[in-house]
Amino acid sequence: MRSAIMCFAALAALGVCSTAFTQTLVIDEARTGLQSDGRTRLVLEAAAPIAATAKLLQDGEKLQISLPGSVLADGLDLESLSGGLIANLSTATDDSGLLVTLAKPVSYDLFPVSADDNYGYRTVLDLRAAPASLTTVQTLRETPAPQWFVGGPETQTVAKTPPKTKRTEGRTPVPESKRKSEPEPTWRDRLSLSGTTELLAASSKADDVQQITMQVEPRWDMDLSFARLVAIGRLRIDLAGKLGPYAQKPANYSASNSPFYNSEHIHASLREFYLDMDWGRAVLRLGKQQVVWGQADGIKVLDVVNPQSFREFILDDFDRSRIPLWMVNIEHPFLGGDLQWLLIPDSSTHELADPQTPFAVSAPRWVPQVPEGLATEINEPDQLDGGLKDGDTGLRFRHFLAGWDVSLNYLYHYDDFPVPHQAVEYTNNRWLGRLNPSFARSHLVGASASTAFADFTLRAEIARESERWYLSRDIAGGGVAASPELSAVIGLDWRVGEGLLSVQWFGNTLEDYRRDFYRERHEQTVSALVQQSFMNELWELRALALYSLDYKDSLLQLRLKYWLDSNLEVFVGADVFSGTQNGLFGQFSEGDRVLLGMRAGF
């Protein structure tokens, strides 16, 4: 572990030194174009590669392009570049990049293009008009992360910068007569490879070395004549092997969704595989994918379409710990808004941490407690057959109304947590405790609303599950009982310059509460998120704290990132738990850990 820390520290030091001698890059040309398939394209050009990240602001009304280490050349006429999906283009208030005012909700790709005989280094932003729920773009509340694609050049220039701002260092100037048209992209241009590689070392109080992991997630994008095909893989190698899972095919996965190979040391899987296409006025996404319905930090209310891996509890980012499902995802304009329909034949459920691993759940609220001396027999949950019979289906209607982004949600689904039915029998001259888990259906009905005003965003989610099962002390009744559950979250986000402060209140209550339940009727949790970028967005500090008002336990997550380059970051962090064994966070009070890692894009 000490050697790993020294290596990471040396790499970070080299990055700091190299950054200190980096000169400011001047972006000397900008242009926009309208593509034949309806895309609006913005191109920035310079004499060297441009570091750039993008994120949506104000619920998708604006898009900010951060350009660390770069400045715009004098004389750029940004106002002339509006058109298509770009209502207005201006510099950011803190001069850190560009601010794009959007004509309508979009999805976007941001990718670099290398220099060639006719052009310098370019960063390209492609905007597509699309329902927000079918996009994979980043939002205001997510950490900005660059995407790396190899994309074709723009095909129609509608505006450009004055020739006097042209910079030609490092490349041969080309006469304008040779630059007015560009070839149509070939199949090689239409196929792009990108992805991330992450190295992570973690040490905890209970385990000197909890994990030493390398995780690679390659992504292939193929632009077809009628659709776009996306494939994302995952290869994880963990030298420590202490987090599991130990089964070649964990029981929570359906037959069509299981990993290619799985052990405590190696995991290989097809993470996502889907086709995006238009069908009349509808937008379709067909295949293995994630669907996000909620934006809460730490605890989910509406975001329950996809199951989750709890291999590292809730410490990993949700977009990395969600388990993508095979489904049909259709969104169509309806009554001035968008109506989304989900048909999910994939019966995969939550991946719970294996027993005896650092994040195995042990609190009496969720795990039956075995009396001392009682022999036990623990059976695997009844497997769902999948297909339409055991599949899920959902609807969401989303509308912008008087400045509010409002949604109504419905999901008919299996609860992804198994119901731990219990029984005690006298057999073979001894008492035997049996655990027979199974899955139960539930109807989720919910809604969300959010609005932006000045530098603030107010958001709320509410959801009612028709049936949730909880542990009870009534062993004669199976040790469990059901009750409808009402959950809600209210959050307020405040963006200050390059920083974000977010506070949340979570609450849930059981309508048919019983005194023999192990949990309380009402439970409340509060959270605070602080995120701050500084030194021209080269550094980022993120702190998330969650605290249970009922069980007095907490979780604190700290991350400090430094970008060595636009596609290379190093980070350190810590996860700190406190509280009693009965708390959601307190049960891991011996699992405090420190992290050291590096993430690169390609």
N, C-alpha and C positions, 0 to 999 in steps of 0.2 A: 504493500500500500504506500509506503514511504517513497519507493522508487517511482510509482505512478504519479504521486503528487509532485515530485521533483521534476519529472518530465513535463507535466502540464505547466508548472511554474516557469520552466525554461522557455517553453513555446510562447507563453503569454508575454514574457519579458522581451523576447525577440519581436513579437508583434507590436508591443508598445514602442520599441526603438524604431522599427521600420515605419510606423505611423508618424512618429515625430518628425521624420525627414520627408514625408510626403507633401508635395506641393499641391496647392489648390488647383483643381481642374476647372477650366472654363468651358461651359457648354455654349458652343458658338452658333448652333442652328437648331431650330424647332419648326416642325411642320405637322399638319394634320391632313388626313385623307379619308374618303368614304370608300369602303370596300364593296365589291359586288354582292356579298352575302349580307349586307346591312351593317357590318361592323364600322365603328369609327376608330381611326388609328391616329395616335399621337406619337411622333418620333422626335427624340432628342439626340443630337449628334455632337461628338467631341473628338479630340485627337487621341484620347486614351479611354479605356473602359470606364463607364460611369457606374458608380455605386448608387443603387436606387431601391427604395421600398415603397409600398403603397398601402393605404388603409382607408376604409370608408368612414365618414363622419356624419353626424346628425341623421342617424337612421337611414343612411344611403343617399342623402341629398347632395353630398359633396364627397370628393375623393382627394386625399392629400398624398402627394408624391414627395417623399423625403429624399434629399440629394446630399448626404453627408460627404464632405470633402470637395464639393463642387459649387460653383457659382454660375449664374446666368450672365452671358455677355451683355455689355451695354448695347442698347438699340434694338433688343428683341421686341417685336410688336406682338405681344401676347393676345391683345384684344382681337386681332384679325384672325386668330386661330379658332374661333368658336364656329360651331356648325355640327350637324348630326346630333350625336348624343352629348356633345359638349356645349352647354349653354353659355359658359364663360370660363376663361382661363386667366389666372392671376398668380402673382407671387404670394407665398404664405406670409402671414403677418410677422413672423419672426425671421423671414428671409432664409428659411431652411429648405425651401423647395417650392413646389407649385401647388396651387389649390384649384381643383377642377370642379366647377358647379355643373351638375348633371341635369340633363333635360328630363330623364326618367330613371327608374331603378335599373341597374345594370349588373352584369357579371363582368369580370375583367381578367386579363392576363398581362403580366408585366415580365418582359424577358429581354435579354441582351442579344445583340447581333454583332459579330466580329467585323472588323474593317476588311475591305476588299479594294479592288482597283478603282472603284468608282465612289466609294463611301468610306467615311471614318467609322469609329466605334459608335454604335447606336443602342439606345434603350428604347424599347417599343412598348406602348400601352395600347392594348386592344380592348375596346368596350363593346359589349353586346347587350342589347335590350333583352332582359330575361326576368321572370318572376324570381324574387329574392330567395325563396325557399329551395330553388333548384340550382343555386349557385354555390361555388366553393370559395367565394371571396372572403377576405378578412373583414371584420367589423370594428367599430370604435373600441369595443371592449376587449378585443384580442390583441396579444402582443404582435407588433408588426414583424413579419418574417418574409425575407425575399423569396421569390420564385425564380427558378432558372429554366428557361426554355430556349430552344433553338428555333427561331421563327423566320418566315419568309419576309421579304421587304414590303414596304407599302407600295400600292399599285396606282394611287392617284394623289397627287399633291395639290392641295387647295390653298395653301398659304405657306410662306417661308420667310425667313429673317432677311434683313437687308444684307447685300453682299459685303458691305464694309465690315461686318462683324465676323467674317469668315476667318478661321484659324486653320493653318495647313501644316503645323508642326507634326512631323512623324509620318506624313503621307504626301503623295504627289497630287497637286491640284488638278482637277478635271474640268474641262470646259463645260459650261452649262448646257450646251447643245447635246452633250452626251449623257446628261443626267435627267432628262425629262421623262423618260419612260424606263421601266424596269421589267424584267421578264416575269412571266407567271411562275409561281412556285412549282417545283417538281415534287414527286412523291417523297424525296429525301427532305425537302423543305417542310412537307406536311407532317412528317413523322419527327417527333422531338422526344428527347430523353432528358429527364431532370431527376431531382431527388435530393435526399439528405443522407448523411452519414453522421452518426453520433457515437462518441466514446464517453462512457460514464463510469466513474468509480464512486462507491458509497460505502461508508463505514458507520456502524451504529454501536450503541452501548452494549447490546446483546451479542452482536456479531462483529468481530474485529473488521472483517471485510464482508459486507453484505452482498455486494455485486461488483463485478468488473465486466462491463457489457459493451459490445459493439453492435449497433443496430443500423442496418442499411435499408432504406425505403426508396427503391427506384420507381420512377413514374414515366410511363410512355403515353404520349398524346398523339393521336392520328386524326387529322382532318380529312374526313371522307367527303364525297361530293354531296351527300345528303345528311350527314351526321358527324359527330365527333366521338371517337372511341378513346376511353381512358382506362389504363391498367396500372395498378399500384401494388407492388409486392412488399414483403417484409422478411428480412433475415436478421435474426437476433442470436448472438453468441454470447453466453454468460459463463465466464470462466469459474465463477464461484458456485453457481448452481444452487443457491440457497432459497430462491424465491419460488421455485417450481415453475409450472406444473410438471408432475412426474409422469403423467399418463401420455402415451403416444397419441391418443385421441381423447381429450377431455370430454366428459359426459355431457357438458353443456352445449356442444356444437352439434348441429344437424349434419346429416350425411354429406350434404352438398357444400357445407361451410367449414369443414374441419381442416386443420393445417396439413400441408404436405408432409411435414415431419415435425415432431414435437418431443422435447425432453426438457429436463431442468437446465441443460446446457445449450441446446440448439432449438430454434423455432424458425420454420420456413412456411410462409403462407402467401396466398393471393389475397391481399387485403381488400382492394376494391377493383371492380371491373364493370364498367357501365358504358352505355351508349346514350349520348344526348342528341335529340333530334326534334324538329318541328313537325307537327301533325295538324294541318289547318291552322287554327288560332291557338292550339294547345302546344305545350312544351312537354316532352317526354324524357324521362331518364329511366332506362331499363337496365337492370343488372344489380350487381353487388355494390351497396352504397351506404352512406350515412345520411340521415335526415335529422336536422336540428330544429326543435320547436321552442326551446327556451334559451335564456342568456344568463341565468343565475350563476354566481360564483360558488363553487364548492359543493352545494347540495342542489339536486334537481327537483323541479316541480312539474313542468310540462315536457322536459326533454327526456322522454321515456320510450321513444319509438325504437331505438337501438339498445340492445343490452350492453353491458359494460364489463370489462375485465377489472377485477379487484385484486389482481396479483400484487399491486403496490397500493392497496386501499384506494383512496381518492387523490393520491399525491401526483399522479401523472396527469398531463393535460387531457381534457375530455375528448378532444379530437383524436388523440393517440390511444386512449383506453376504450373508446366505443368499439363495439364489435359490429362491423358492417354486415348488412343482411341483403339477401337476394329479394328484390321487390320490383313492382311496377309503380312508378312515381309519375303522376300526370297532373299538370297544372293548367287551368283554362280560365280566361277572363270570365267573370260572372258578376252581374249587378254592380259594375263599376269597380270591382276588386278582383281577386284571384281565388279560385277554388282549387284546392289540392286534394287529390285522392290517392291513397296508398293501398296497395294489395300486396301483402307480405306472406308468401308461402313458407318462408324460412322460419323454422321453429327453434333456432338457437336461443339460449338464455344466458344469464349472467355467468361469468367465469369467476368463481369464488376462490380465494387463496387456499391452497392445500393445507391440511392440518400439519402442525409442527413447523410451518413457515412463518417468517416474521410478521406477516399481516393476516394470519388466520384469525377469523372472528371468534371471540370467546365470551363476550359479555352475556350474562343471563337473559337479557332482553331479547336476544336473537338465537342463542344456542342452548338447547336443553341441557340441564345440569344432571349428571349421573350420580346417584347416591353411592357412597363408598361401599364397595363389596358387591354391587349389582353387576352381573354379567350383561353385556350389551351385544346387540346385533344391529349393525347399521347398514341399511340397504341403499343402493343407488336410486335416485328419483326415477319415477316412471317416465320413460322416454316418449316425447311427443312424436307423432307420426309425420308431421309436416304436411305440405300440400295445403289445399284449400280448407280441408277439414280442421286442421289444427293451426291454420294461419291466422294472421292478424289483419285488420283493415282499419283505415282511418280517414278522416276528412278534416281539412282545415280551410276556413274562409278568412281571407286577409283583406283589409281595406284601409286606405288612408282617409281619415274623416276629421275635418276641422283641425288639422295639425297633429292628429293622433294616428299612430300605426296600431291598428286593432286587429286581433284575430280571435276566432271562435274555433275550438278544437274538440274533436271526438276520436277516440281510439278504442276499438274492441280488441282486447288482447289477453294473452296469458301474462300474469304477473311473472316477471323474470326471476323472482326469488322463490325457491321451493317452499311448500308448506310442510313443516316438520311434524307430521302425525306421529304420536307416541302411543305405546301400549306396554303394559307389564303383564307377563304371563308366567304361570307356574308349569314348568315342563321339565321332564327328566330329573325330577326331584330337586329342582332349583328354580329360583325366580330369574326371569330373563326379561330385560328391557329391549324393546324393538323400536327402531326409528324407520318409518316408511314415508319418505318425502314424496310429494306429488306437486303438480302445478295446477293453479286455479284460474278461471276466467275472471275478467273484470271489465267494466265499462268506465272509461275515463271521459269526463266532460270538463272542459276548461276554457279559459280565455286569457288573453294577454293584451296589454296596452302600454305604449310608450310615446313620449313626446319630448322634443328638445326646445329649450328656451335659453337664450343667451349662451352661457358656457355649461349649462346643466342639461342632463337627461333624466327624466323621471320614468320609471318602468315598473310594471306589476304583472304578476302571473297568479292565476288561481286554478286549482284542479280538484275535482272530486272523483275518487275511485269508489265504485259501487261495492267492492268487496276486497278487503285486505285482511290477511290472517296474521294473528299475533299469538305468541306463547302465553299460555295460561297455566295456573296451578291445578286445573281440573284434569287430572290424568285419566279419569273415567271417561271424559269427553274427548280424549285424544290428545290432551295437552295443548290444544290450540282452539281458537275461536275467531270468528270473522266479525268485521264491522266496516261500514262505510267510513272513508277517511277524507277529510277536507284539508288541503294544503294550500299555502299562499306564500308569496314573497313580494316584498316591496323594496325597490332599490333606487338610490339617487346617485348619479355620477356627476362629478364636477371636473371638467378639464381646465387646467390652469397652465397655459403655455405648453411645455412639453411633458406635463405631468397629468396624472389622473388620480382622483380620490373618489372612491366608491364605498358606500355603506349600504347594508342590506338587513332586513328583518325577515326571518323565516318563521312560519308557524304551521302546526298541523294539529288537528283534533279528531277524536274518534266519536262518531255519532252514537254507536251502541257500545259504550264503554262498560266493562265488567271489572269488578273489584279484584277478581283473581288474575287479571292481566299483570304481566311483569313490567309493563310500561305505564306512564302516566296518561291521563285522558288528553291533556294539552301539553304540547312541547314547543319550546321556542329556542331559536338560535339566532345570533346576530353575527355580522361579519363586517370587516373593513379591508379594503384593498387600496394600497398606495403603490403607484407606478410612476417613476420619474426617469426621464432621459436627460442627459447632460453632456457637455463637451461635444456639441454638434451631433448628438445622437450616437456617439461612439460608445457610451456607457448607458446602462439601464438598470435601475434598482426596482425590484418588485417585492412587495410584502403583502401576504394574505393571512388574515387572522380570523378564525371562527371560534365562537364561544357559545356553549349551551347554557341558557339561563336556568334550566331545570336541574341538570346534572353537574354543573360547575366544572366542566372539562373543556379543553380547548386544543386547537391545532394552530401552529404558526409556521408558515412557509416563507422562507427568504431566498431570493435569487438575485445575484449580481452578475450582469453580462457585460462583456466587452467585445466589440466587433473589430477583429484584426483586419477584416476586409468585408466587402459587401456580402460575401458568401462564406464567411468563416467567423465563428464566435467562440469564445471560451466563457465559462461560467462557473461560479461557486455558489453553494447554497446550503441550507439547513432546514430540516423538518423537526419541529419540537412539539411533543405531545405532553399534556398534563391532565390530571384528574383521576377518578376512581375507576375500578374495573368495570363498573356497570355503565359507564359512559361510552358514547360512540367513539370519542377520541381518547378518553382515559384508558381504555383497554389496551392501548399501545404505548402506555407511558414509559415502558422500557425500550421503546423502539426509536428514540431520538437518533437522528443520523445527520451526517455532513456529506456533501456531494461535491464532486469536482468533475467537470466535463468539457467537451469540445464538440461543436456541431458545425458541419460543413455542407454546403450545397454544391451540386454539380449539374 
